[in-house]
Every structure is written in C-alpha cells, then in structure tokens.
Amino acid sequence: MAPPGNEPVHVNRLDESDTAPAVGERTIALATASGFTVEQILSGTLAEPVEYLQDHDEWVVVLAGAAVLEVDGRRCELRTGDWLLLPAEIPHRLVTTDPATSWLAVRSTA
C-alpha cells in the first residue's frame, strides 16, 4: 500500500511482442513523471537520414541493434548498450539503423 498522498510505484515490462516497422520508427510512451518522459523507440531501416533539432534534452540507450548518428557534425556509431546524451538545441541526424533496433529514450519536458 502506498503512503498517504503518494502515487503507488509503477512496475511494468517492455512488451517483447512489439515489433519495429520495416521502414521508419515507432515510439511507445512508457512513463511520464515530473520533468521527464520515458519512451521505447523501435526502428526499422531508414528510407533516408532524419534531421532533429529538439527543444529538450534527451538521453538514449540502444537496447538491441545498432545505429549511426551525426551529432553537431560528429559521427557516433552506437551498438547494444551504448548510450548518448543529446542536449537541447544541438542538431543531430539519424543516419542509419539496423532493422529491429530498439532504444530507450528519456527526455526532459521542455
């Protein structure tokens, strides 16, 4: 039982039946709390690189698969277990993803 006035702890598991699209990405909202949101991103292959310039900080970790990003002109090759902090207003580009790449993203609420 949760203490009076507090929300209960939320326990859940990533749904292993969720699959990445063949092309593009699908985002699944997992949790939101004061100041941040947690999402799972499932990536297929990319039809073309995707450019981002976000108004929030974002931390990502590759749970499975691999990807190549360019962050402020620097090439970053990520494999399972690699993580990256993307500060707000820093241009970045998702260049390639292996099919069925799975990410966990934690982003600040802008």
Gaussian input, Z-matrix of N, CA and C with variables (Angstrom, degrees):
# hf/3-21g

backbone

0 1
 N
 C     1     B1
 C     2     B2     1     A1
 N     3     B3     2     A2     1     D1
 C     4     B4     3     A3     2     D2
 C     5     B5     4     A4     3     D3
 N     6     B6     5     A5     4     D4
 C     7     B7     6     A6     5     D5
 C     8     B8     7     A7     6     D6
 N     9     B9     8     A8     7     D7
 C    10    B10     9     A9     8     D8
 C    11    B11    10    A10     9     D9
 N    12    B12    11    A11    10    D10
 C    13    B13    12    A12    11    D11
 C    14    B14    13    A13    12    D12
 N    15    B15    14    A14    13    D13
 C    16    B16    15    A15    14    D14
 C    17    B17    16    A16    15    D15
 N    18    B18    17    A17    16    D16
 C    19    B19    18    A18    17    D17
 C    20    B20    19    A19    18    D18
 N    21    B21    20    A20    19    D19
 C    22    B22    21    A21    20    D20
 C    23    B23    22    A22    21    D21
 N    24    B24    23    A23    22    D22
 C    25    B25    24    A24    23    D23
 C    26    B26    25    A25    24    D24
 N    27    B27    26    A26    25    D25
 C    28    B28    27    A27    26    D26
 C    29    B29    28    A28    27    D27
 N    30    B30    29    A29    28    D28
 C    31    B31    30    A30    29    D29
 C    32    B32    31    A31    30    D30
 N    33    B33    32    A32    31    D31
 C    34    B34    33    A33    32    D32
 C    35    B35    34    A34    33    D33
 N    36    B36    35    A35    34    D34
 C    37    B37    36    A36    35    D35
 C    38    B38    37    A37    36    D36
 N    39    B39    38    A38    37    D37
 C    40    B40    39    A39    38    D38
 C    41    B41    40    A40    39    D39
 N    42    B42    41    A41    40    D40
 C    43    B43    42    A42    41    D41
 C    44    B44    43    A43    42    D42
 N    45    B45    44    A44    43    D43
 C    46    B46    45    A45    44    D44
 C    47    B47    46    A46    45    D45
 N    48    B48    47    A47    46    D46
 C    49    B49    48    A48    47    D47
 C    50    B50    49    A49    48    D48
 N    51    B51    50    A50    49    D49
 C    52    B52    51    A51    50    D50
 C    53    B53    52    A52    51    D51
 N    54    B54    53    A53    52    D52
 C    55    B55    54    A54    53    D53
 C    56    B56    55    A55    54    D54
 N    57    B57    56    A56    55    D55
 C    58    B58    57    A57    56    D56
 C    59    B59    58    A58    57    D57
 N    60    B60    59    A59    58    D58
 C    61    B61    60    A60    59    D59
 C    62    B62    61    A61    60    D60
 N    63    B63    62    A62    61    D61
 C    64    B64    63    A63    62    D62
 C    65    B65    64    A64    63    D63
 N    66    B66    65    A65    64    D64
 C    67    B67    66    A66    65    D65
 C    68    B68    67    A67    66    D66
 N    69    B69    68    A68    67    D67
 C    70    B70    69    A69    68    D68
 C    71    B71    70    A70    69    D69
 N    72    B72    71    A71    70    D70
 C    73    B73    72    A72    71    D71
 C    74    B74    73    A73    72    D72
 N    75    B75    74    A74    73    D73
 C    76    B76    75    A75    74    D74
 C    77    B77    76    A76    75    D75
 N    78    B78    77    A77    76    D76
 C    79    B79    78    A78    77    D77
 C    80    B80    79    A79    78    D78
 N    81    B81    80    A80    79    D79
 C    82    B82    81    A81    80    D80
 C    83    B83    82    A82    81    D81
 N    84    B84    83    A83    82    D82
 C    85    B85    84    A84    83    D83
 C    86    B86    85    A85    84    D84
 N    87    B87    86    A86    85    D85
 C    88    B88    87    A87    86    D86
 C    89    B89    88    A88    87    D87
 N    90    B90    89    A89    88    D88
 C    91    B91    90    A90    89    D89
 C    92    B92    91    A91    90    D90
 N    93    B93    92    A92    91    D91
 C    94    B94    93    A93    92    D92
 C    95    B95    94    A94    93    D93
 N    96    B96    95    A95    94    D94
 C    97    B97    96    A96    95    D95
 C    98    B98    97    A97    96    D96
 N    99    B99    98    A98    97    D97
 C   100   B100    99    A99    98    D98
 C   101   B101   100   A100    99    D99
 N   102   B102   101   A101   100   D100
 C   103   B103   102   A102   101   D101
 C   104   B104   103   A103   102   D102
 N   105   B105   104   A104   103   D103
 C   106   B106   105   A105   104   D104
 C   107   B107   106   A106   105   D105
 N   108   B108   107   A107   106   D106
 C   109   B109   108   A108   107   D107
 C   110   B110   109   A109   108   D108
 N   111   B111   110   A110   109   D109
 C   112   B112   111   A111   110   D110
 C   113   B113   112   A112   111   D111
 N   114   B114   113   A113   112   D112
 C   115   B115   114   A114   113   D113
 C   116   B116   115   A115   114   D114
 N   117   B117   116   A116   115   D115
 C   118   B118   117   A117   116   D116
 C   119   B119   118   A118   117   D117
 N   120   B120   119   A119   118   D118
 C   121   B121   120   A120   119   D119
 C   122   B122   121   A121   120   D120
 N   123   B123   122   A122   121   D121
 C   124   B124   123   A123   122   D122
 C   125   B125   124   A124   123   D123
 N   126   B126   125   A125   124   D124
 C   127   B127   126   A126   125   D125
 C   128   B128   127   A127   126   D126
 N   129   B129   128   A128   127   D127
 C   130   B130   129   A129   128   D128
 C   131   B131   130   A130   129   D129
 N   132   B132   131   A131   130   D130
 C   133   B133   132   A132   131   D131
 C   134   B134   133   A133   132   D132
 N   135   B135   134   A134   133   D133
 C   136   B136   135   A135   134   D134
 C   137   B137   136   A136   135   D135
 N   138   B138   137   A137   136   D136
 C   139   B139   138   A138   137   D137
 C   140   B140   139   A139   138   D138
 N   141   B141   140   A140   139   D139
 C   142   B142   141   A141   140   D140
 C   143   B143   142   A142   141   D141
 N   144   B144   143   A143   142   D142
 C   145   B145   144   A144   143   D143
 C   146   B146   145   A145   144   D144
 N   147   B147   146   A146   145   D145
 C   148   B148   147   A147   146   D146
 C   149   B149   148   A148   147   D147
 N   150   B150   149   A149   148   D148
 C   151   B151   150   A150   149   D149
 C   152   B152   151   A151   150   D150
 N   153   B153   152   A152   151   D151
 C   154   B154   153   A153   152   D152
 C   155   B155   154   A154   153   D153
 N   156   B156   155   A155   154   D154
 C   157   B157   156   A156   155   D155
 C   158   B158   157   A157   156   D156
 N   159   B159   158   A158   157   D157
 C   160   B160   159   A159   158   D158
 C   161   B161   160   A160   159   D159
 N   162   B162   161   A161   160   D160
 C   163   B163   162   A162   161   D161
 C   164   B164   163   A163   162   D162
 N   165   B165   164   A164   163   D163
 C   166   B166   165   A165   164   D164
 C   167   B167   166   A166   165   D165
 N   168   B168   167   A167   166   D166
 C   169   B169   168   A168   167   D167
 C   170   B170   169   A169   168   D168
 N   171   B171   170   A170   169   D169
 C   172   B172   171   A171   170   D170
 C   173   B173   172   A172   171   D171
 N   174   B174   173   A173   172   D172
 C   175   B175   174   A174   173   D173
 C   176   B176   175   A175   174   D174
 N   177   B177   176   A176   175   D175
 C   178   B178   177   A177   176   D176
 C   179   B179   178   A178   177   D177
 N   180   B180   179   A179   178   D178
 C   181   B181   180   A180   179   D179
 C   182   B182   181   A181   180   D180
 N   183   B183   182   A182   181   D181
 C   184   B184   183   A183   182   D182
 C   185   B185   184   A184   183   D183
 N   186   B186   185   A185   184   D184
 C   187   B187   186   A186   185   D185
 C   188   B188   187   A187   186   D186
 N   189   B189   188   A188   187   D187
 C   190   B190   189   A189   188   D188
 C   191   B191   190   A190   189   D189
 N   192   B192   191   A191   190   D190
 C   193   B193   192   A192   191   D191
 C   194   B194   193   A193   192   D192
 N   195   B195   194   A194   193   D193
 C   196   B196   195   A195   194   D194
 C   197   B197   196   A196   195   D195
 N   198   B198   197   A197   196   D196
 C   199   B199   198   A198   197   D197
 C   200   B200   199   A199   198   D198
 N   201   B201   200   A200   199   D199
 C   202   B202   201   A201   200   D200
 C   203   B203   202   A202   201   D201
 N   204   B204   203   A203   202   D202
 C   205   B205   204   A204   203   D203
 C   206   B206   205   A205   204   D204
 N   207   B207   206   A206   205   D205
 C   208   B208   207   A207   206   D206
 C   209   B209   208   A208   207   D207
 N   210   B210   209   A209   208   D208
 C   211   B211   210   A210   209   D209
 C   212   B212   211   A211   210   D210
 N   213   B213   212   A212   211   D211
 C   214   B214   213   A213   212   D212
 C   215   B215   214   A214   213   D213
 N   216   B216   215   A215   214   D214
 C   217   B217   216   A216   215   D215
 C   218   B218   217   A217   216   D216
 N   219   B219   218   A218   217   D217
 C   220   B220   219   A219   218   D218
 C   221   B221   220   A220   219   D219
 N   222   B222   221   A221   220   D220
 C   223   B223   222   A222   221   D221
 C   224   B224   223   A223   222   D222
 N   225   B225   224   A224   223   D223
 C   226   B226   225   A225   224   D224
 C   227   B227   226   A226   225   D225
 N   228   B228   227   A227   226   D226
 C   229   B229   228   A228   227   D227
 C   230   B230   229   A229   228   D228
 N   231   B231   230   A230   229   D229
 C   232   B232   231   A231   230   D230
 C   233   B233   232   A232   231   D231
 N   234   B234   233   A233   232   D232
 C   235   B235   234   A234   233   D233
 C   236   B236   235   A235   234   D234
 N   237   B237   236   A236   235   D235
 C   238   B238   237   A237   236   D236
 C   239   B239   238   A238   237   D237
 N   240   B240   239   A239   238   D238
 C   241   B241   240   A240   239   D239
 C   242   B242   241   A241   240   D240
 N   243   B243   242   A242   241   D241
 C   244   B244   243   A243   242   D242
 C   245   B245   244   A244   243   D243
 N   246   B246   245   A245   244   D244
 C   247   B247   246   A246   245   D245
 C   248   B248   247   A247   246   D246
 N   249   B249   248   A248   247   D247
 C   250   B250   249   A249   248   D248
 C   251   B251   250   A250   249   D249
 N   252   B252   251   A251   250   D250
 C   253   B253   252   A252   251   D251
 C   254   B254   253   A253   252   D252
 N   255   B255   254   A254   253   D253
 C   256   B256   255   A255   254   D254
 C   257   B257   256   A256   255   D255
 N   258   B258   257   A257   256   D256
 C   259   B259   258   A258   257   D257
 C   260   B260   259   A259   258   D258
 N   261   B261   260   A260   259   D259
 C   262   B262   261   A261   260   D260
 C   263   B263   262   A262   261   D261
 N   264   B264   263   A263   262   D262
 C   265   B265   264   A264   263   D263
 C   266   B266   265   A265   264   D264
 N   267   B267   266   A266   265   D265
 C   268   B268   267   A267   266   D266
 C   269   B269   268   A268   267   D267
 N   270   B270   269   A269   268   D268
 C   271   B271   270   A270   269   D269
 C   272   B272   271   A271   270   D270
 N   273   B273   272   A272   271   D271
 C   274   B274   273   A273   272   D272
 C   275   B275   274   A274   273   D273
 N   276   B276   275   A275   274   D274
 C   277   B277   276   A276   275   D275
 C   278   B278   277   A277   276   D276
 N   279   B279   278   A278   277   D277
 C   280   B280   279   A279   278   D278
 C   281   B281   280   A280   279   D279
 N   282   B282   281   A281   280   D280
 C   283   B283   282   A282   281   D281
 C   284   B284   283   A283   282   D282
 N   285   B285   284   A284   283   D283
 C   286   B286   285   A285   284   D284
 C   287   B287   286   A286   285   D285
 N   288   B288   287   A287   286   D286
 C   289   B289   288   A288   287   D287
 C   290   B290   289   A289   288   D288
 N   291   B291   290   A290   289   D289
 C   292   B292   291   A291   290   D290
 C   293   B293   292   A292   291   D291
 N   294   B294   293   A293   292   D292
 C   295   B295   294   A294   293   D293
 C   296   B296   295   A295   294   D294
 N   297   B297   296   A296   295   D295
 C   298   B298   297   A297   296   D296
 C   299   B299   298   A298   297   D297
 N   300   B300   299   A299   298   D298
 C   301   B301   300   A300   299   D299
 C   302   B302   301   A301   300   D300
 N   303   B303   302   A302   301   D301
 C   304   B304   303   A303   302   D302
 C   305   B305   304   A304   303   D303
 N   306   B306   305   A305   304   D304
 C   307   B307   306   A306   305   D305
 C   308   B308   307   A307   306   D306
 N   309   B309   308   A308   307   D307
 C   310   B310   309   A309   308   D308
 C   311   B311   310   A310   309   D309
 N   312   B312   311   A311   310   D310
 C   313   B313   312   A312   311   D311
 C   314   B314   313   A313   312   D312
 N   315   B315   314   A314   313   D313
 C   316   B316   315   A315   314   D314
 C   317   B317   316   A316   315   D315
 N   318   B318   317   A317   316   D316
 C   319   B319   318   A318   317   D317
 C   320   B320   319   A319   318   D318
 N   321   B321   320   A320   319   D319
 C   322   B322   321   A321   320   D320
 C   323   B323   322   A322   321   D321
 N   324   B324   323   A323   322   D322
 C   325   B325   324   A324   323   D323
 C   326   B326   325   A325   324   D324
 N   327   B327   326   A326   325   D325
 C   328   B328   327   A327   326   D326
 C   329   B329   328   A328   327   D327

   B1=1.4600
   B2=1.5227
   B3=1.3061
   B4=1.4602
   B5=1.5266
   B6=1.3367
   B7=1.4716
   B8=1.5259
   B9=1.3299
   B10=1.4659
   B11=1.5307
   B12=1.3292
   B13=1.4540
   B14=1.5201
   B15=1.3249
   B16=1.4685
   B17=1.5220
   B18=1.3103
   B19=1.4591
   B20=1.5202
   B21=1.3200
   B22=1.4635
   B23=1.5269
   B24=1.3002
   B25=1.4611
   B26=1.5234
   B27=1.3344
   B28=1.4660
   B29=1.5204
   B30=1.3135
   B31=1.4563
   B32=1.5194
   B33=1.3169
   B34=1.4497
   B35=1.5094
   B36=1.3042
   B37=1.4604
   B38=1.5192
   B39=1.3421
   B40=1.4547
   B41=1.5207
   B42=1.3117
   B43=1.4569
   B44=1.5277
   B45=1.3185
   B46=1.4634
   B47=1.5202
   B48=1.3295
   B49=1.4569
   B50=1.5307
   B51=1.3394
   B52=1.4606
   B53=1.5180
   B54=1.3014
   B55=1.4592
   B56=1.5202
   B57=1.3116
   B58=1.4621
   B59=1.5248
   B60=1.3123
   B61=1.4625
   B62=1.5315
   B63=1.3110
   B64=1.4682
   B65=1.5257
   B66=1.3291
   B67=1.4657
   B68=1.5267
   B69=1.3202
   B70=1.4612
   B71=1.5180
   B72=1.3344
   B73=1.4632
   B74=1.5182
   B75=1.3325
   B76=1.4590
   B77=1.5182
   B78=1.3282
   B79=1.4587
   B80=1.5217
   B81=1.3397
   B82=1.4546
   B83=1.5286
   B84=1.3254
   B85=1.4640
   B86=1.5231
   B87=1.3392
   B88=1.4639
   B89=1.5196
   B90=1.3285
   B91=1.4668
   B92=1.5208
   B93=1.3109
   B94=1.4643
   B95=1.5209
   B96=1.3124
   B97=1.4544
   B98=1.5247
   B99=1.2942
   B100=1.4494
   B101=1.5309
   B102=1.3189
   B103=1.4561
   B104=1.5134
   B105=1.3469
   B106=1.4639
   B107=1.5278
   B108=1.3429
   B109=1.4625
   B110=1.5203
   B111=1.3289
   B112=1.4640
   B113=1.5219
   B114=1.3307
   B115=1.4552
   B116=1.5240
   B117=1.3081
   B118=1.4553
   B119=1.5184
   B120=1.3189
   B121=1.4647
   B122=1.5224
   B123=1.3202
   B124=1.4558
   B125=1.5223
   B126=1.3239
   B127=1.4672
   B128=1.5180
   B129=1.3215
   B130=1.4574
   B131=1.5205
   B132=1.2906
   B133=1.4615
   B134=1.5247
   B135=1.3112
   B136=1.4569
   B137=1.5211
   B138=1.3168
   B139=1.4587
   B140=1.5252
   B141=1.3300
   B142=1.4659
   B143=1.5214
   B144=1.3381
   B145=1.4729
   B146=1.5366
   B147=1.3331
   B148=1.4610
   B149=1.5229
   B150=1.3281
   B151=1.4724
   B152=1.5297
   B153=1.3404
   B154=1.4661
   B155=1.5233
   B156=1.3114
   B157=1.4609
   B158=1.5266
   B159=1.3228
   B160=1.4552
   B161=1.5195
   B162=1.3224
   B163=1.4664
   B164=1.5246
   B165=1.3423
   B166=1.4585
   B167=1.5301
   B168=1.3299
   B169=1.4670
   B170=1.5237
   B171=1.3463
   B172=1.4589
   B173=1.5248
   B174=1.3250
   B175=1.4645
   B176=1.5138
   B177=1.3427
   B178=1.4589
   B179=1.5218
   B180=1.3288
   B181=1.4639
   B182=1.5276
   B183=1.3234
   B184=1.4614
   B185=1.5271
   B186=1.3351
   B187=1.4560
   B188=1.5285
   B189=1.3278
   B190=1.4704
   B191=1.5140
   B192=1.3301
   B193=1.4532
   B194=1.5154
   B195=1.3301
   B196=1.4650
   B197=1.5193
   B198=1.3274
   B199=1.4645
   B200=1.5240
   B201=1.3192
   B202=1.4599
   B203=1.5197
   B204=1.3409
   B205=1.4583
   B206=1.5170
   B207=1.3032
   B208=1.4602
   B209=1.5147
   B210=1.3229
   B211=1.4603
   B212=1.5135
   B213=1.3305
   B214=1.4607
   B215=1.5408
   B216=1.3601
   B217=1.4552
   B218=1.5225
   B219=1.3299
   B220=1.4712
   B221=1.5316
   B222=1.3260
   B223=1.4634
   B224=1.5421
   B225=1.3337
   B226=1.4604
   B227=1.5244
   B228=1.3340
   B229=1.4567
   B230=1.5230
   B231=1.3242
   B232=1.4608
   B233=1.5201
   B234=1.3284
   B235=1.4666
   B236=1.5295
   B237=1.3077
   B238=1.4578
   B239=1.5334
   B240=1.3291
   B241=1.4631
   B242=1.5131
   B243=1.3273
   B244=1.4653
   B245=1.5255
   B246=1.3343
   B247=1.4625
   B248=1.5201
   B249=1.3331
   B250=1.4590
   B251=1.5261
   B252=1.3275
   B253=1.4633
   B254=1.5271
   B255=1.3074
   B256=1.4645
   B257=1.5311
   B258=1.3345
   B259=1.4648
   B260=1.5355
   B261=1.3041
   B262=1.4603
   B263=1.5236
   B264=1.3186
   B265=1.4642
   B266=1.5286
   B267=1.3342
   B268=1.4610
   B269=1.5296
   B270=1.3304
   B271=1.4659
   B272=1.5241
   B273=1.3163
   B274=1.4560
   B275=1.5186
   B276=1.3163
   B277=1.4604
   B278=1.5225
   B279=1.3159
   B280=1.4510
   B281=1.5246
   B282=1.3420
   B283=1.4582
   B284=1.5233
   B285=1.3360
   B286=1.4683
   B287=1.5224
   B288=1.3253
   B289=1.4573
   B290=1.5204
   B291=1.3262
   B292=1.4573
   B293=1.5239
   B294=1.3347
   B295=1.4667
   B296=1.5260
   B297=1.3261
   B298=1.4697
   B299=1.5218
   B300=1.3317
   B301=1.4632
   B302=1.5303
   B303=1.3328
   B304=1.4608
   B305=1.5236
   B306=1.3212
   B307=1.4618
   B308=1.5156
   B309=1.3224
   B310=1.4448
   B311=1.5228
   B312=1.3137
   B313=1.4603
   B314=1.5225
   B315=1.3277
   B316=1.4608
   B317=1.5083
   B318=1.3234
   B319=1.4620
   B320=1.5216
   B321=1.3188
   B322=1.4595
   B323=1.5192
   B324=1.3209
   B325=1.4602
   B326=1.5152
   B327=1.3074
   B328=1.4850
   B329=1.5090
   A1=108.68
   A2=116.15
   A3=121.36
   A4=110.53
   A5=116.19
   A6=118.76
   A7=109.98
   A8=117.56
   A9=120.23
   A10=111.31
   A11=115.75
   A12=121.24
   A13=114.29
   A14=118.50
   A15=120.94
   A16=110.28
   A17=115.16
   A18=120.75
   A19=108.43
   A20=118.72
   A21=119.60
   A22=109.94
   A23=115.47
   A24=121.29
   A25=107.53
   A26=115.78
   A27=120.09
   A28=108.64
   A29=115.72
   A30=121.82
   A31=106.99
   A32=115.94
   A33=120.08
   A34=108.30
   A35=117.15
   A36=122.51
   A37=108.01
   A38=116.69
   A39=119.56
   A40=108.46
   A41=116.44
   A42=121.49
   A43=108.99
   A44=116.50
   A45=120.83
   A46=112.39
   A47=117.99
   A48=120.19
   A49=111.49
   A50=116.79
   A51=119.69
   A52=109.17
   A53=116.12
   A54=119.83
   A55=110.26
   A56=114.15
   A57=120.64
   A58=109.01
   A59=116.77
   A60=118.55
   A61=109.39
   A62=117.38
   A63=120.67
   A64=110.10
   A65=116.32
   A66=122.11
   A67=108.02
   A68=116.20
   A69=120.49
   A70=112.34
   A71=115.18
   A72=120.52
   A73=110.58
   A74=114.23
   A75=121.84
   A76=107.19
   A77=116.94
   A78=122.41
   A79=109.82
   A80=115.57
   A81=121.84
   A82=107.56
   A83=116.81
   A84=121.02
   A85=108.57
   A86=115.98
   A87=120.90
   A88=112.53
   A89=117.11
   A90=119.91
   A91=109.80
   A92=114.42
   A93=121.38
   A94=107.21
   A95=115.26
   A96=120.98
   A97=107.46
   A98=116.78
   A99=121.58
   A100=110.51
   A101=116.73
   A102=121.45
   A103=116.61
   A104=118.99
   A105=118.34
   A106=112.12
   A107=114.13
   A108=123.46
   A109=107.96
   A110=116.82
   A111=122.80
   A112=107.80
   A113=116.12
   A114=121.49
   A115=110.12
   A116=115.71
   A117=120.72
   A118=106.07
   A119=116.00
   A120=121.75
   A121=107.13
   A122=116.32
   A123=122.33
   A124=107.68
   A125=116.33
   A126=121.43
   A127=111.21
   A128=114.62
   A129=121.39
   A130=106.87
   A131=118.03
   A132=119.54
   A133=107.44
   A134=116.08
   A135=120.60
   A136=110.05
   A137=116.78
   A138=120.75
   A139=109.42
   A140=115.63
   A141=122.82
   A142=107.62
   A143=117.68
   A144=119.81
   A145=111.25
   A146=115.24
   A147=121.56
   A148=108.77
   A149=116.12
   A150=122.98
   A151=109.72
   A152=116.25
   A153=121.85
   A154=110.17
   A155=115.74
   A156=123.60
   A157=104.26
   A158=116.56
   A159=122.18
   A160=112.28
   A161=115.71
   A162=121.10
   A163=111.81
   A164=117.49
   A165=121.62
   A166=110.03
   A167=115.56
   A168=120.79
   A169=108.03
   A170=115.16
   A171=119.28
   A172=109.69
   A173=115.82
   A174=122.65
   A175=106.15
   A176=116.74
   A177=120.97
   A178=109.83
   A179=115.57
   A180=122.28
   A181=106.92
   A182=116.11
   A183=120.95
   A184=107.75
   A185=116.07
   A186=121.55
   A187=110.95
   A188=116.57
   A189=122.80
   A190=107.85
   A191=116.34
   A192=120.03
   A193=112.18
   A194=115.31
   A195=121.29
   A196=109.51
   A197=114.73
   A198=120.78
   A199=109.62
   A200=114.80
   A201=121.65
   A202=106.95
   A203=115.15
   A204=121.66
   A205=108.95
   A206=116.29
   A207=122.57
   A208=105.80
   A209=116.31
   A210=121.68
   A211=107.91
   A212=115.37
   A213=121.17
   A214=110.91
   A215=115.50
   A216=121.29
   A217=115.44
   A218=118.42
   A219=122.40
   A220=110.35
   A221=117.34
   A222=122.46
   A223=109.56
   A224=116.68
   A225=122.74
   A226=108.34
   A227=116.04
   A228=121.23
   A229=107.82
   A230=116.33
   A231=122.11
   A232=110.80
   A233=115.35
   A234=122.51
   A235=107.82
   A236=116.22
   A237=121.40
   A238=110.65
   A239=115.24
   A240=121.49
   A241=114.23
   A242=118.62
   A243=121.00
   A244=109.63
   A245=115.53
   A246=120.00
   A247=109.69
   A248=114.12
   A249=121.55
   A250=108.74
   A251=116.51
   A252=121.63
   A253=107.85
   A254=116.08
   A255=122.80
   A256=108.57
   A257=117.20
   A258=119.41
   A259=111.61
   A260=115.86
   A261=121.28
   A262=110.29
   A263=114.82
   A264=123.46
   A265=114.30
   A266=118.73
   A267=121.48
   A268=106.97
   A269=117.91
   A270=118.83
   A271=111.05
   A272=115.38
   A273=120.20
   A274=109.62
   A275=113.42
   A276=120.21
   A277=108.75
   A278=116.49
   A279=122.24
   A280=106.31
   A281=116.10
   A282=121.46
   A283=111.39
   A284=117.00
   A285=121.12
   A286=109.81
   A287=114.97
   A288=121.64
   A289=108.01
   A290=115.57
   A291=119.46
   A292=107.71
   A293=117.25
   A294=118.70
   A295=110.12
   A296=116.06
   A297=124.28
   A298=113.44
   A299=117.28
   A300=120.08
   A301=108.81
   A302=115.39
   A303=121.91
   A304=108.50
   A305=116.31
   A306=123.61
   A307=109.36
   A308=115.79
   A309=122.09
   A310=105.87
   A311=117.00
   A312=121.67
   A313=109.28
   A314=115.75
   A315=122.20
   A316=105.79
   A317=116.28
   A318=118.92
   A319=110.43
   A320=113.35
   A321=118.03
   A322=108.55
   A323=115.65
   A324=118.67
   A325=106.73
   A326=115.15
   A327=120.60
   A328=111.35
   D1=137.57
   D2=-179.05
   D3=-77.57
   D4=146.02
   D5=175.15
   D6=-59.97
   D7=149.23
   D8=-179.72
   D9=-54.20
   D10=135.21
   D11=176.98
   D12=84.02
   D13=-3.67
   D14=179.54
   D15=-110.48
   D16=147.46
   D17=174.33
   D18=-72.63
   D19=147.34
   D20=174.92
   D21=-69.06
   D22=156.13
   D23=176.78
   D24=-69.63
   D25=137.34
   D26=178.83
   D27=-101.27
   D28=125.22
   D29=177.57
   D30=-121.00
   D31=132.50
   D32=179.80
   D33=-154.29
   D34=-179.93
   D35=-178.72
   D36=-137.19
   D37=144.16
   D38=174.73
   D39=-60.88
   D40=138.02
   D41=-179.08
   D42=-80.09
   D43=109.14
   D44=-177.13
   D45=-70.57
   D46=-12.10
   D47=178.40
   D48=-82.67
   D49=-13.56
   D50=177.06
   D51=-66.27
   D52=130.56
   D53=-178.66
   D54=-119.84
   D55=152.10
   D56=177.80
   D57=-76.05
   D58=150.17
   D59=173.49
   D60=-68.93
   D61=159.64
   D62=178.08
   D63=-62.92
   D64=-40.09
   D65=179.53
   D66=-131.59
   D67=136.73
   D68=177.79
   D69=93.26
   D70=-159.42
   D71=-176.32
   D72=-136.15
   D73=156.35
   D74=173.45
   D75=-131.77
   D76=133.47
   D77=-178.80
   D78=-111.78
   D79=134.66
   D80=179.85
   D81=-119.60
   D82=117.79
   D83=176.99
   D84=-71.47
   D85=127.46
   D86=-178.60
   D87=-105.64
   D88=-43.79
   D89=-176.70
   D90=-160.68
   D91=150.68
   D92=174.42
   D93=-135.47
   D94=136.21
   D95=176.79
   D96=-140.22
   D97=-176.52
   D98=-178.28
   D99=-60.77
   D100=108.58
   D101=173.86
   D102=93.27
   D103=-5.75
   D104=179.45
   D105=-153.73
   D106=160.22
   D107=176.14
   D108=-130.22
   D109=141.35
   D110=177.48
   D111=-113.68
   D112=131.50
   D113=-179.46
   D114=-135.46
   D115=151.61
   D116=167.47
   D117=-103.72
   D118=134.11
   D119=177.89
   D120=-115.00
   D121=127.07
   D122=177.63
   D123=-110.88
   D124=120.67
   D125=-174.65
   D126=-112.40
   D127=135.20
   D128=166.93
   D129=-97.41
   D130=-161.40
   D131=174.07
   D132=-71.96
   D133=160.34
   D134=179.63
   D135=-102.31
   D136=134.99
   D137=175.22
   D138=-66.56
   D139=-34.54
   D140=176.57
   D141=-160.51
   D142=160.78
   D143=178.47
   D144=-56.81
   D145=151.26
   D146=-178.83
   D147=-116.75
   D148=127.26
   D149=-179.59
   D150=-92.87
   D151=139.35
   D152=177.25
   D153=-131.96
   D154=143.15
   D155=167.77
   D156=-144.79
   D157=96.78
   D158=-170.38
   D159=-99.81
   D160=151.40
   D161=179.99
   D162=-92.60
   D163=13.49
   D164=-179.22
   D165=-138.36
   D166=155.62
   D167=173.08
   D168=-74.85
   D169=147.83
   D170=179.09
   D171=-144.99
   D172=133.13
   D173=174.90
   D174=-112.50
   D175=129.59
   D176=179.69
   D177=-127.47
   D178=147.99
   D179=173.51
   D180=-133.50
   D181=139.33
   D182=176.75
   D183=-85.13
   D184=117.82
   D185=179.30
   D186=-83.62
   D187=-33.91
   D188=178.97
   D189=-158.03
   D190=142.89
   D191=177.86
   D192=98.65
   D193=-154.74
   D194=-177.62
   D195=-159.30
   D196=157.33
   D197=179.66
   D198=-154.47
   D199=158.97
   D200=173.44
   D201=-122.94
   D202=127.70
   D203=175.49
   D204=-122.22
   D205=155.42
   D206=168.35
   D207=-116.15
   D208=121.41
   D209=-177.28
   D210=-118.28
   D211=112.85
   D212=179.83
   D213=51.40
   D214=40.28
   D215=178.04
   D216=88.67
   D217=-5.88
   D218=-178.70
   D219=-101.63
   D220=131.00
   D221=-179.75
   D222=-80.56
   D223=129.73
   D224=179.60
   D225=-125.46
   D226=115.45
   D227=176.85
   D228=-99.10
   D229=118.44
   D230=-176.26
   D231=-112.60
   D232=136.70
   D233=174.92
   D234=-124.54
   D235=176.50
   D236=179.96
   D237=-48.98
   D238=126.78
   D239=179.42
   D240=94.17
   D241=-15.53
   D242=178.89
   D243=-79.66
   D244=141.65
   D245=177.94
   D246=-128.74
   D247=164.08
   D248=-174.92
   D249=-149.45
   D250=136.96
   D251=173.97
   D252=-102.12
   D253=123.64
   D254=-179.60
   D255=-111.48
   D256=100.33
   D257=179.44
   D258=-66.01
   D259=152.89
   D260=176.40
   D261=-56.48
   D262=146.62
   D263=174.63
   D264=67.40
   D265=13.07
   D266=174.84
   D267=-99.80
   D268=118.77
   D269=-178.99
   D270=-64.77
   D271=137.38
   D272=174.45
   D273=-145.95
   D274=157.74
   D275=-173.85
   D276=-136.99
   D277=127.27
   D278=174.41
   D279=-85.57
   D280=111.26
   D281=-172.54
   D282=-87.20
   D283=-52.25
   D284=178.88
   D285=-146.55
   D286=155.01
   D287=171.58
   D288=-137.69
   D289=143.73
   D290=171.04
   D291=-69.66
   D292=149.63
   D293=175.00
   D294=-57.07
   D295=140.27
   D296=177.49
   D297=66.06
   D298=31.40
   D299=173.24
   D300=-73.27
   D301=135.18
   D302=-179.59
   D303=-119.05
   D304=131.19
   D305=-178.53
   D306=-121.79
   D307=155.87
   D308=165.39
   D309=-117.35
   D310=127.30
   D311=-177.80
   D312=-121.33
   D313=133.65
   D314=173.80
   D315=-120.24
   D316=118.58
   D317=-177.55
   D318=-123.89
   D319=144.32
   D320=176.38
   D321=-73.98
   D322=153.11
   D323=174.70
   D324=-87.24
   D325=124.15
   D326=-175.04
   D327=-74.30

